[in-house]
């Protein structure tokens, strides 16, 4: 696709093999009789995986293929950049928490932190959108009918010149009309 950069494409092309290697390793370990605690290994792997993605998010240029694609972030580059900086920080912090808490062997903690990692950037992006919209509505056009004293003098001078020119042009037209009548 034209809207995906080479960095985005490289990220996408590495996601599937990385997950495949992880899943294959877990399957082979179980097949060979190793007792792995998947409730610990899974959060650690995906925590590391999403830390890499979270680190990449702030560098992601506005596109329709990769990133937080809420409508209000797609319509404003400033919102897109804000959303992805917030996402990057949220994902790194959230994934560090997932890794630290992975030894509790709780799927619910993993799910709760993951949901929070998704909700915070979306809400932050929406609030940024509302703030942007409010600021654009608050922009006032400058008042043009208030002038300082020197501006008033210049305008009065221009008005006097206009009257003189009108009078001269009017006199010239009157003279032409009289010549036409004669």
N, C-alpha and C positions, 0 to 999 in steps of 0.2 A: 504494500500500500504506500501511497505517496506521503501520507502524513506520519509515517513512522520513521524515526531517525535510525541511523546505524547503531547507536548505543542502545536504543529501545529494542531493536531487532536482536542484538547480541544477548540482551537480558532474557528475552523471550526464548531464544534458542538454547539458553543454558538452564532454564527452569525445568523443562521436561527431563533432560538427562540427569540432572541432579536428583530429582524426585525418584526417577527410575533406579538409580544406583542405590539410593537409601532403601527403597522398598525391596529391591532385589537382595541387598545385604541382610535385611531383617528376615526375609523368607528363607534364604540359605542358612542363616544362623539357626532358625527354628528347625529346618530340615536336618541339620547336622547334630541336633540335640542340645544346642546351647539354650540355657534358660535366660532369656532377655526380658527385662521388665519394660514392655512397650509403653506403659504409662509414664515412664521416665525418659526413655530414649526419644519417643515421638516429640514431646515438647522441647527437648533440647535441640533436636535437629531443626524443627520448624522455627524455633526461636532464633537460631543462628541464620537460618535461611531468610527470615523476615527482617533481621537486622541488616543483612546485605541489601535487601530491597528497600528498607527504610532509609538506609544511607544513600541509596540511588534516587529516591523520590524527589528531593529538592532540586536535583539536576535535570529532571524530566521536563522537556519543553512541552508546551501546550499542544495536544493532539487528541484524536478521537479513538485511539487504540489502547493506550496504556495510561494508567493513573486513576485519580479520583474523578470520575466523569459525571459529576452532578451538573445539571443545566446551568446553574449560575456561575460555576467555575469555568465552564466552557465558553461563556460569553464575554469573559473579562480576563485578560492576561494577568492583571494584578491579583485578581482573586485566585486564579490558577496557581500562581507562584506562592501566594500566602498559604493556600490549601496544601500544597505539596511540601512546603517547609514544615508546616504543622504536622502533616502526616509523617514525615521523616522522623521528627523528634518523638512523636507519639509512638511510632512503631519501634524505634530503638529502645525507648524506655520501657514500653510494654513487653517487648521480647526479652529484655534483661530480667524483668520481673517473672516472666514465664520460665526462663532458664533457672532463676534462683529458686522458684517455688516448684520446679518439676519433681523434686525429691519428695514432695508430699503425695505424689501419685494421685492427683485429683484432676479428673477430666473437667470437672465443673470450674475449677480455677482457670484452667487453660481457656475454656469457652468464654468465661466472663471477661477475662483480660482481652481476648480477641475481639469480643463485641465492643468493648470500650475503645479499643484501638481503631475500630471502624467508625463508631459513632462520634467521637471527639472531632476528627477532621471534617466530617460532614456538617456537624453543628457549627463548628468554627467557620467553615466556608459560607454557610448560610448567614451567619451573623455579619461576616465581612461584606457579603452581598447587600444586606439590609443597610449597613453603614454607608457603603458606596452609593446606593440608591438615594438615601437620605441626603448625602452630601451633594449629589448632582441636582437634587430638587431644591436645595438651599442656596444654590448659586444665583446671585442676583445680578442683573445688568447694572452697570454704573449709571448713576443719575447724571443726565446730561444738561439739565436745566439749572444747575447751580454753578455759577461762575464766580471767580474772584474779581476784584475791582479792575485789574489790568485787562482781563479778558473782556469785561463789559465795555471798557474804553475801545478796545480793538473792534468789537462788534458794532459799537456805535459809529466808529470811523468808517467801517465797511458799509454800514447802512447809509451814511451820508454820501459816500462815493456812488452807491447804487442810485440814490435819488438824483444826484447830479447827472449821471449817465442817462437815467430815464428822461430827465428834463431835456438834455441835449438831443437824445434820440427822438423824443416827442417833438422838439422844435424842428428837427430835420424832416420829420414826417409831415408836420404842418406846412413847412415851406414847400415840400413836394406837392402836397394837395393843392396849395394855392397856385403853383405853377401849372398844374394840370387843369385847374378851373379857368385860368386865363387863357 
